[in-house]
Amino acid sequence: MNEPLPETNDPWTLYWQADRLDSCIASASPGDAAAIAAFWQSFAGRINDTASVLDLATGNGTVPKCLLQASAALEITAVDKAAIDPMTYLQDGGELGQVNFIGNVDICALPFAAASFDAVTSQFGLEYAPLEAATRSAAAVLKPGGSMQLLLHHSDSEIVKPAAARRDEIRRLLATDGIIHALIAYINNRIPLEQLETAGQGHLASAHAKTAAVSGQIFDGVNQVILGMQEGDRQEAELLATVMVARLSAEQARLEQLLDAALTEQQATKIRGMLQGSGVDVERLDPLLIGETPDSRALIGWQLSGTKR
């Protein structure tokens, strides 16, 4: 039981510090990641081999990685509002070492001169920001004739649906009658172990969805806390419980943001209008579907592409 307390409560900073390249794919299937990579590699094939690219809300650099795999000479700057550092937190950064990553950057106030980049990209990022300011800022740094390609959350996508279920699972764990509150009460000698076990059994017996990635890990942590308490190591048990609460709360906040960012058709159309008003001629705004057959197709998000006038 030696996981340290997170140094920040920013949900996205915590998320990217956990050796994750992607934040949102439809499933764990390698085919999903490959299809999204192909989407970006196709874009790389449509711009100059040595183009300057700005990737917005880059996270740990999934878009730059895909672009560089298709065109290794691209000059990529990648920004995120989170305190990102991919070459520190990824086990295998690979080609990302040549990307200029800048953390703590607000999309709505980009620190670049007007018309600085040949291309602007974003995968599940721009829509998290205030839309009018974000679209204006993104358009301003794009050179005349420059290309923009965005992949935006769709309110009906196969990414949003499981995010809602995961958010609800965390809510139940953190509820006042949930196992986390019972765990804190047990540590502070307000309830006996039997009452904590009853809370755990109630969670497991409920009809709500439970996953190994969320409930399974929490129950593993609860068992470690119980073992620590039984061995007389209350301080370590308290620390582990505090870490569990901090990480669960951060993940709930991250998922809430994701769900709030998901766009209906009306909202996506509004973004197109905002970009048009900022000098970007939007040539395409369509749902992006991936999958080899009609029966296996998954809705991933809105794909938007345009050119600066």
KEVODO-260155 format. One record per residue: x negated, y, z of N, C-alpha, C in turn; residue in three letters. Coordinates in steps of 0.001 Angstrom, whole numbers, padded with zeros to 6 digits, always signed. Each point is the difference from the previous one (the first is absolute). Example, Ala and Ser with C-alpha at 12.3 -4.5 7.8 and 13.67 -1.06 7.14 Angstrom:
# KEVODO-260155
-013190-005690+007800+000890+001190+000000-000900+001200+000000ALA+000350+001050-000720-000820+001190+000060+000770+001090+000730SER
# end
This chain:
# KEVODO-260155
-000849-001195+000000+000849+001195+000000-000884+001244+000000MET-000602+000297-001148-000958+001090-000023+000253+000987-001119ASN+001221+000071-000557+000275+000973-001050+000070+001388+000617GLU-000753+000963-000517-000012+001337+000595+001275+000770-000310PRO+000289+000966+000848+001133+000886-000235-000287+000841-001238LEU+000949+000121-000937-000248+000806-001201-000391+001427+000348PRO-000939+000553-000771-000465+001357+000250+000972+001046-000532GLU+000956-000402-000794+000980+000915-000565+001364-000666+000009THR+001049+000816+000001+001346-000555-000129+000594+000277-001373ASN-000842+000511-000925+000490+000220-001361+000228-001349-000667ASP+001241-000300-000420+000288-001353-000496-000779-000384-001241PRO-000235+000942-000893-000698-000356-001240-001502-000117+000217TRP-000566+000821+000874-001420-000166+000318-000245-001370+000608THR+000865-000405+000933-000122-001328+000603+000155-001095-001046LEU+000945+000195-000900+000254-001010-001028-001229-000204-000881TYR-000607+001087-000436-001123-000124-000933-001278-000441+000694TRP-000058+000092+001311-001181-000472+000720-000008-001520+000173GLN+001033-000661-000484+000143-001445+000222-000369-000836-001225ALA-000972+000481-000805-000498-000766-001145+001112-000364-000970ASP+000817+000980-000363+001075-000207-000971-000276+000839-001236ARG+000083-000626-001161-000143+000759-001238+001341+000558-000442LEU+001052-000806+000115+001337+000408-000450+000900+000251+001194ASP+000960+000897-000183+000998+000208+001051+001347-000570-000402SER+000263-000115-001279+001345-000343-000444-000050-000855-001263CYS+000227-001277+000154+000252-000859-001146+001240-000813+000311ILE+000613-000558-001026+001281-000672+000197-000139-001270+000820ALA-001105-000672-000156-000201-001221+000764-001495-000244+000123SER-000370-001045+000697-001414-000341+000130-000527-000731-001231ALA+000840-000213-000995-000413-000717-001191-001110+000752-000734SER-001071-000696-000399-001049+000652-000780+000545+000599-001300PRO+001091-000563-000504+000577+000518-001229+000511+001414+000132GLY+000536+000354+001173+000491+001355+000213-001143+001013-000061ASP-001063-000293+000733-001152+000899+000005-000606+000103-001394ALA-000034-001108-000727-000561+000003-001353+000841+000851-000940ALA+001317-000063+000153+000891+000780-000863-000160+001495+000255ALA-000149+000386+001265-000203+001410+000311-001373+000449-000488ILE-000995-000855+000144-001329+000332-000522+000057+000232-001510ALA+000758-000836-000709+000133+000150-001453+000666+001324-000355ALA+000943+000428+000818+000685+001285-000199-001025+001135+000007PHE-000924-000018+000940-001001+001058+000093-001114-000176-001030TRP-000344-001213-000311-001042-000222-001006+000466+000435-001379GLN+001304-000151-000239+000563+000492-001257-000114+001523-000072SER+000239+000653+001130-000149+001465+000040-001446+000395-000260PHE-000939-000717+000603-001418+000295-000206-000368-000084-001477ALA+000641-000897-000720-000267-000152-001422+000529+001145-000842GLY+000884+000829+000585+000587+001109-000751-000692+001336+000264ARG-000965+000029+000901-000720+001238+000271-001463-000175-000387ILE-000707+001112-000077-001408-000038-000384-000810-000832+000982ASN-000986-000734-000505-000802-000901+000838-000718+000718+001133ASP-000312+001284-000190-000730+000758+001018+000866+001083+000632THR+001313-000174-000047+000924+001005+000520-000173+000184+001505ALA+000291+001217+000454+000051+000269+001440+001427-000284+000468SER+000133-000815+001037+001307-000452+000490+000145+000368+001465VAL+001163+000503+000370+000338+000239+001401+001093-000976+000395LEU-000287-000852+000979+001002-000937+000510+000537+000523+001322ASP+001309+000204+000051+000651+000569+001170+000504-001098+000928LEU-000122+000249+001310+000444-000970+001016-000617-001367-000297ALA-001298-000020-000121-000726-001164-000520-000088-001165+000968THR+000144+000232+001314-000181-001086+000960-001424-000525-000052GLY-000150-001296-000213-001333-000593-000136-000411-000192-001453ASN+000668+000727-000903-000505+000078-001361+000479-001057-000972GLY+001226-000487+000162+000456-001033-000927+000078+000502-001440THR+000459+001248-000204+000078+000528-001369-001392+000240-000570VAL-000906+000683+000713-001365+000123-000540-000649-001339-000330PRO+000218-001003+000822-000591-001318-000266+000517-000558-001323LYS+001310+000096-000212+000579-000503-001250-000515+000783-001203CYS-000083+001327+000136-000459+000827-001110-001449-000305-000358LEU-000833-000144+001018-001424-000244-000257-000252-001381-000585LEU+000860-000953+000312-000143-001326-000596+000253+000039-001500GLN+000781+000997-000435+000283+000140-001425-000956+000968-000686ALA-000489+000991+000748-000842+001031-000594-000985+000487+001060SER-001165-000596+000040-000940+000191+001110-000624+001383+000053ALA+000099+000789-001071-000643+001319-000037+000913+001125+000459ALA+001211-000307+000394+000907+001046+000471-000585+000700+001223LEU+000247+001288+000100-000440+000799+001147+001217+000223+000895GLU+000081-000736+001094+001228-000021+000799-000205+000654+001365ILE+000908+000922+000297+000119+000574+001341+001310-000510+000577THR-000033-000446+001235+001183-000616+000595+000246+000609+001378ALA+001225+000489+000223+000309+000705+001248+001161-000669+000726VAL+000045+000224+001289+001101-000534+000805+000144+000864+001242ASP+001226+000108+000493+000238+000762+001232-000543-000741+001216LYS-000090-001327-000089-000573-000791+001084-001521+000172+000030ALA-000593-000390+001120-001460+000073+000142-000610-001265-000615ALA-000060-000025-001332-000444-001196-000718-001522-000076-000078ILE-000492-001219-000114-001426-000268-000215-000128-001435-000528ASP+000411-000226-001252+000073-001363-000527-001305-000787+000086PRO-001121+000642-000215-001258-000741-000008-000395-000459+001402MET+000631+000572+001005-000210-000458+001370+000974-001103+000364THR+001266+000168-000392+001042-000895+000500+000318-001179-000907TYR-000406+000045-001259+000201-001147-000878-001203-000933+000086LEU+000266-001285+000069-001103-000965+000016-000734-000014-001334GLN+000743+000243-001084-000611-000025-001331+000491+001202-000796ASP-000710+001112+000122+000392+001204-000729-000348-000068-001476GLY-001007-000795-000354-000362-000168-001416-000274+001322-000685GLY+000664+000211-001130-000228+001179-000818+000474+001293+000648GLU+000702-000096+001121+000513+001202+000656-001115+000879+000555LEU-001214-000537+000057-001122+000806+000461-000260+001214-000877GLY+000453+000002-001238-000226+001136-000893+001142+001010+000027GLN+001030-000252+000826+001142+000908+000108-000272+001035+001091VAL+000395+001249-000259-000114+001060+000997+001280+000011+000840ASN-000029-000698+001137+001156-000064+000888-000022+001179+000968PHE+001149+000652+000159+000128+001126+000925+001263-000211+000840ILE-000170-000133+001298+001131-000178+000894+000509+001318+000552GLY+001127-000068+000706+000602+001168+000653+000341+001107-000996ASN+000501-000403-001164+000368+000952-001050+001512-000047-000211VAL+000625+001159+000090+001443+000138-000225+000241+000150-001498ASP+000828-000871-000567+000315+000086-001426+000542+001373-000366ILE+000729+000601+000918+000637+001290-000301-000990+001165+000020CYS-001213-000241+000436-001013+001061+000056-001339-000597-000424ALA-000093-000435-001234-001202-000666-000483-001180+000973-000062LEU-001173-000415+000467-001162+000904+000070-000803+000046-001292PRO+000702+000126-001131-000671+000006-001298+000501+001184-000821PHE-000851+000475-000877+000388+001098-000883+001053-000469-000998ALA+000741+000945-000525+000997-000310-001021-000687-000627-001211ALA+000707-000927-000654-000479-000639-001235-001368-000650+000194ALA-000146-000788+001081-001283-000626+000319-000147-001418-000530SER+001116-000675-000294-000048-001429-000287+000663-000340-001332PHE-000573-001024-000657+000572-000492-001255+001224-000880+000237ASP+000108-000577+001193+001125-000888+000302+000306+000060+001495ALA+001259-000177+000331+000451-000087+001391+000836-001260+000142VAL-000296-000776+001023+000720-001257+000231+000473-000070+001453THR+000961-000867+000232+000418-000293+001378+000844-001264-000008SER-000282-000867+000949+000814-001203+000189+000622+000052+001388GLN+001309+000153+000039+000736+000040+001258-000636+001008+000953PHE-000021+001258-000413-000638+001018+000818+000629+001370-000108GLY+000106+000524-001220+000494+001364-000169+001378+000178+000610LEU+000846-001030-000068+001383+000126+000471+000121+000076+001516GLU-001096-000246+000725+000013+000138+001460-000067+001468+000426TYR-000484+000845-000891-000196+001412+000313+001252+000802-000387ALA+000124+001229+000508+001076+000879-000477-000080+000128-001517PRO+001061-000400-000688-000111-000250-001435-000300+001246-000830LEU+000644+001100+000290-000217+001187-000831-001442+000485+000102GLU-000518+000060+001226-001380+000451+000189-000999-001006-000566ALA+000284-001288+000167-000922-001030-000470-000087-000028-001522ALA+001132+000080-000674-000021-000033-001463-000691+001240-000561THR+000249+001153+000614-000641+001229-000454-001510-000084+000176ARG-000437-000524+001137-001426-000119+000288-000677-000982-000944SER+000641-001154-000230-000570-001007-000889-000112+000519-001431ALA+001014+000710-000445-000022+000534-001358-001060+001081-000161ALA-000221+000786+001042-000918+001134-000098-001441-000434-000256ALA-000415-001137+000561-001402-000415-000161-000238-000782-001284VAL+001038-000244-000770-000126-000755-001247-000318+000949-001154LEU-000988-000365-000803-000388+000816-001151+001088-000034-001074LYS+000126+001055-000819+000898-000072-001150-000377-001186-000890PRO+000989-000782-000360-000251-001208-000769-000325-001197+000868GLY-000144+000219+001314-000317-001082+000914+001197-000905+000259GLY-000291-001209+000459+001031-001024+000185+000321-000205+001475SER+001272-000259+000268+000442-000333+001344+000719-001332-000043MET-000324-000877+000944+000739-001254+000131+000264-000257+001477GLN+001265-000239+000319+000420-000233+001371+000778-001305+000093LEU-000202-000719+001101+000849-001128+000351+000652+000375+001328LEU+001326+000121-000010+000746+000542+001130+000940-001049+000576LEU+000237+000078+001290+000932-000935+000625+001406+000140-000582HIS+000626-001132-000250+001390-000073-000470+000848-000499+001161HIS+001134+000638+000237+000825-000337+001159+000528-001432-000045SER+000021-000622-001173+000498-001374-000125-001110-001004-000292ASP-001244+000374+000238-001109-000859-000407-000211-001165+000954SER-000758-000967-000478-000350-001165+000803-001097+000329+001013GLU-000428+001236+000039-000908+000482+001039+000799+000590+001149ILE+001021+000762-000334+000794+000692+001011+000829-000976+000825VAL+000568-001019-000639+000866-000935+000732-000721-000697+001152LYS-001151-000634-000220-000685-000633+001128-000531+001005+001011PRO-000289+001224-000437-000460+001027+000937+001103+000319+001009ALA+001241+000055-000472+001124+000272+000905+000166-001132+001006ALA-000146-001238-000457+000134-001144+000905-001116-000015+001035ALA-001205+000313-000425-001139+000023+000922+000171+001121+001023ARG+000451+001161-000467+000261+001121+000916+001013-000393+001068ARG+001069-000680-000423+001039-000409+000948-000521-001040+000988ASP-000870-000889-000455-000597-000995+000895-000823+000692+001089GLU-000754+001012-000393-000806+000738+000976+000898+000762+000964ILE+001059+000584-000509+000935+000711+000870+000536-000912+001098ARG+000327-001237-000364+000537-000929+000996-001056-000365+001042ARG-001234-000141-000439-001075-000314+000944-000225+001140+000989LEU+000166+001245-000468-000249+001174+000830+001236+000501+000737LEU+001149-000616-000232+001244+000448+000636-000097-000119+001516ALA+000833+000764+000701-000050-000005+001463+000321-001365+000588THR+000743-000823-000743+000281-001361+000475-000868-001032-000723ASP-001065+000462-000664-000864-000892-000768-001171-000520+000811GLY-000776-000841-000643-001073-000691+000698-001145+000930+000401ILE-000242+001061-000736-001100+000901+000353+000295+000720+001317ILE+001226+000486+000159+000358+000650+001266-000046-001006+001146HIS+000418-001220-000287-000066-001035+001042-001458-000296+000350ALA-000874+000021-000991-001415-000258+000255-000596+001077+000908LEU+000302+001260-000282-000502+001095+000834+000518-000136+001427ILE+001279-000359+000123+000581-000186+001332-000681-001141+000741ALA-000338-001058-000716-000687-001148+000614-001390+000404+000486TYR-000733+000733-000829-001347+000430+000388+000051+000845+001269ILE+001050+000818+000117+000132+000894+001146+000783-000630+001157ASN+000157-001324-000070+000630-000763+001094+001438+000423+000282ASN+000696+000471-001043+001404+000368+000182+000934-001159-000317ARG-000490-000964-000801+000797-001190-000282-000910-001215+000087ILE+000555-001168+000284-000825-001214+000044-000262-000534-001401PRO-000944-000919-000082-000342-000612-001280+001220-000638-000641LEU+000869-000606+000807+001185-000675-000552+000887+000974-000775GLU+000095+001230+000476+000839+000987-000697-000640+000432-001310GLN-001332+000099-000014-000707+000292-001248+000223-001132-001002LEU-000088-001233+000456+000215-001143-000886+001422-000005-000540GLU+000960+000409+000817+001389+000075-000463+000146+001034-001111THR-000682+001146+000145+000042+001029-001050-000590-000531-001294ALA-001092-000749+000108-000619-000588-001186+000895-001018-000665GLY+000643-000836+000802+000909-001008-000546+001200+000657-000683GLN+000447+001134+000570+001112+000717-000617-000356+000535-001375GLY-001232+000509-000129-000439+000495-001304-000066-001139-001014HIS-000570-001120+000413-000159-001130-000914+001333-000620-000383LEU+000963+000050+000913+001300-000619-000253+000941+000891-000797ALA-000350+001262-000155+000899+000918-000713+000081-000370-001476SER+001071+000472-000627+000214-000293-001421-000832+000908-000906ALA-000650+000996+000556-000775+000944-000802-001264-000661-000559HIS-000467+000542-001110-001207-000531-000637-001220+000214+000892ALA-000851-001003+000026-001243+000058+000771-001125-000512-000884LYS-001124+000691+000005-001114-000379-000859-001238-000315+000835THR-000857-000823-000582-001260-000324+000670-000887+001233+000106ALA+000090+000896-001003-000859+001182-000022+000360+001011+001074ALA+001248-000009+000460+000425+000963+001020+000304-000726+001308VAL+001114-000694+000058+000372-000673+001250-001035-001034+000411SER-000530-000738-000983-000989-001022+000321-001225+000595+000675GLY-000513+001095-000534-001179+000624+000592+000306+000586+001369GLN+001193+000565+000155+000367+000573+001293+000108-001099+001059ILE+000583-001131-000354+000105-001086+000971-001372-000557+000357PHE-000917-000019-000960-001372-000392+000316-000610+000969+001013ASP+000253+001288-000218-000512+001007+000923+000624-000110+001380GLY+001305-000266+000041+000688-000171+001288-000618-001167+000767VAL-000267-001083-000693-000614-001163+000657-001383+000340+000555ASN-000751+000826-000727-001316+000413+000494+000134+000866+001258GLN+001015+000879+000001+000231+000839+001177+000351-000856+001206VAL+000893-000972-000209+000396-000887+001103-001217-000743+000542ILE-000835-000504-000899-001194-000716+000427-000925+000917+000804LEU-000169+001245-000471-000838+000943+000720+000541+000304+001385GLY+001308+000178+000094+000613+000263+001307-000203-001190+000934MET+000166-001198-000528-000150-001199+000830-001446-000193+000459GLN-000935+000525-000812-001415-000097+000367-000456+001189+000842GLU+000946+000893+000312-000312+001136+000851-000632+001175-000700GLY+000033+000015-001337-000610+001089-000765+001083+000973-000453ASP+000598+000684+000946+001128+000882-000314-000427+001178-000875ARG-001162+000560+000222-000446+001151-000782-000102-000347-001487GLN-000568-001158-000296-000109-000426-001401+001376-000292-000578GLU+000892-000570+000804+001369-000270-000457+000727+001299-000327ALA-000182+001006+000840+000631+001304-000251-000527+000615-001288GLU-001311-000120-000235-000588+000555-001221+000574-000678-001233LEU+000084-001321+000019+000530-000718-001147+001448+000392-000257LEU+000799+000115+001048+001394+000397-000174+000095+001410-000581ALA-000876+000895+000453-000004+001376-000513-000361+000023-001480THR-000979-000810-000389-000395-000090-001407+001153-000540-000838VAL+000687-001021+000504+001129-000576-000728+001077+001042-000243MET+000337+000762+001037+001031+001027-000131-000442+001072-000988VAL-001260+000436+000085-000499+001051-000889+000049-000440-001460ALA-000419-001226-000269-000029-000477-001390+001406-000275-000528ARG+000863-000540+000850+001390-000205-000428+000679+001333-000302LEU-000195+000976+000864+000624+001308-000197-000514+000670-001264SER-001309-000133-000249-000578+000586-001208+000550-000670-001252ALA+000130-001324+000035+000532-000712-001163+001464+000346-000229GLU+000767+000167+001065+001387+000419-000158+000063+001377-000661GLN-000849+000924+000440-000020+001333-000584-000396-000048-001468ALA-000980-000839-000342-000428-000127-001401+001138-000496-000872ARG+000721-001011+000485+001108-000560-000779+001146+000988-000111LEU+000241+000779+001040+001036+001035-000081-000339+001000-001096GLU-001279+000384-000071-000425+000933-001041+000186-000605-001385GLN-000366-001257-000139+000161-000682-001286+001463+000002-000433LEU+000882-000350+000914+001430-000069-000331+000557+001379-000335LEU-000459+001009+000729+000456+001367-000294-000503+000486-001350ASP-001163-000510-000435-000598+000447-001257+000630-000654-001232ALA+000711-001108+000185+000561-000731-001143+001035+000856-000727ALA-000090-000001-001319+000771+000929-000824+001164-000668-000719LEU+001148+000625+000084+001129-000386-000839-000251+000528-001417THR+000830-000400-000928-000144+000509-001366+000143+001522-000032GLU+000932+000518+000780+000200+001451+000039-001242+000712+000521GLN-000621-000554+001025-001202+000617+000564-001182-000100-000953GLN-000127-001144-000673-001083-000157-000973+000170+000984-001157ALA+001230+000178-000435+000281+000960-001067-000336+001422+000440THR+000216+000268+001284-000331+001321+000534-001507+000233-000053LYS-000789-001030+000287-001465+000131-000095-000404+000301-001440ILE+000630-000688-000935-000304+000281-001413+000258+001469-000317ARG+001131+000535+000474+000314+001401-000242-001010+000936+000642GLY-000442-000335+001201-000998+000829+000680-001315+000021-000769MET-000422-001174-000505-001233-000059-000775+000138+000764-001304LEU+001143-000144-000641+000246+000759-001236-000136+001491+000279GLN+000569+000437+001133-000078+001413+000355-001397+000459+000357GLY-000880-000951+000322-001386+000328+000340-000949-000206-001170SER+000558-000235-001182-000823-000070-001201-000391-001385-000450GLY+000613-001038+000581-000294-001372-000406+001178-000545-000800VAL-000238-000320-001261+001042-000619-000826+000073-001485+000342ASP+001090-000409+000640+000157-001391+000422+000515-000813-001175VAL-000797-000947-000444+000355-000809-001159+000714-001283+000393GLU-000187-000417+001265+000603-001265+000400+000355+000041+001480ARG+001201-000423+000314+000436-000228+001377+000936-001197-000028LEU-000536-001153+000392+000745-001252-000076-000325-000865+001208ASP+000889-000945+000327-000379-001009+001000-001113-000885-000538PRO-000951-000358+000864-001054-000936-000372+000366-001374+000527LEU+000147-000943-000924+000324-001383+000344-001203-000872-000315LEU-000334-000913+000910-001086-000924-000262+000508-001428+000147ILE-000647-000918-000674+000418-001393+000010-000014-000542-001414GLY-000322-001278-000127-000190-000587-001322+001306-000350-000686GLU+001053-000268+000758+001282-000378-000585+001092+000877+000594THR+001152+000134-000690+001097+000806+000552+000415-000434+001397PRO-000041-001291+000266+000424-000492+001311-001000+000343+001105ASP-001247+000238-000379-001024+000275+001003-000349+001482+000082SER+000697+000831-000751-000320+001426-000023+000279+000646+001349ARG-000914+000854+000426+000149+000742+001253-000106+001491-000299ALA+000920+000760+000580-000038+001455-000127-001028+000544+000976LEU-001015+000687-000518-001108+000487+000815+000162+001469+000374ILE+000437+000802-000944+000135+001430+000281+000336+000765-001268GLY-000060+001309+000107+000180+000874-001158-001368+000270-000626TRP-000116-000178-001306-001225+000381-000702+000259+001306-000731GLN-000888+000950+000207+000146+001330-000609-001321+000364-000662LEU+000080+000437-001232-001199+000453-000695+000305+001296-000738SER-001009+000862-000087+000207+001272-000658-001318+000638-000408GLY+000112+001132-000702-001164+000734-000499+000149+001466+000326THR-001078+000614+000455+000042+001441+000352+000009+000848-001277LYS+000902+000928-000040+000065+000898-001159-001180+000984-000010ARG
# end
